[in-house]
């Protein structure tokens, strides 16, 4: 029998970033006792995913999960306060 290796391509840059963003949403939700869906809605409302998580992926993904979660939650609080002050 012929031994065929299964080639599994490496994930693309965007796939890695999307997986990281999803993990940030999940970690923030768990940390606050929220659901990932509700956390996603909060983040999307202030554009945190694009403007913070994805924009700063290069730095954030090198940090510990705890530090990333704390940073993301602090940024979310700041973004929400800024959005509220504009209204």
HELIX and SHEET records of a PDB file:
HELIX    1   1 UNK A   13  UNK A   32  1                                  20    
HELIX    2   2 UNK A   36  UNK A   45  1                                  10    
HELIX    3   3 UNK A   48  UNK A   48  1                                   1    
HELIX    4   4 UNK A   49  UNK A   54  3                                   6    
HELIX    5   5 UNK A   57  UNK A   60  1                                   4    
HELIX    6   6 UNK A   65  UNK A   86  1                                  22    
END                                                                             
